Amino acid sequence: MSALFVNESIDFNSLKELLGVTDGNLASHIKALEKMNYIKVNKQFIGKKPNTRYRCSSEGKIAFKKHIEALENLINNT
């Protein structure tokens, strides 16, 4: 989520490379985030090659901010 939060959008291969995960691992995480409406998916073709891009939804941004705040509170209260 942090990569999606700080970028307007990011494509599947760039996200996979950034995170150092397999196609299947990333796909399962993306599916879970999409199911929660935390991300938006845009599929298109560049020439004849498929390209899938992801971006944070408004709901995803709110949830991520709450998550970061909870982590900061945990750290500050320890």
CORRA-V751012 format. One record per helix or strand of 2 or more residues. SS is the DSSP state (H for helix, E for strand). FROM is the first residue (numbers start at 0). TO is the last residue. If there is no record, write none. Layout:
SS_FROM_TO ; SS_FROM_TO
This chain:
H_1_5 ; E_9_10 ; H_11_18 ; H_22_34 ; E_38_45 ; E_48_55 ; H_57_75
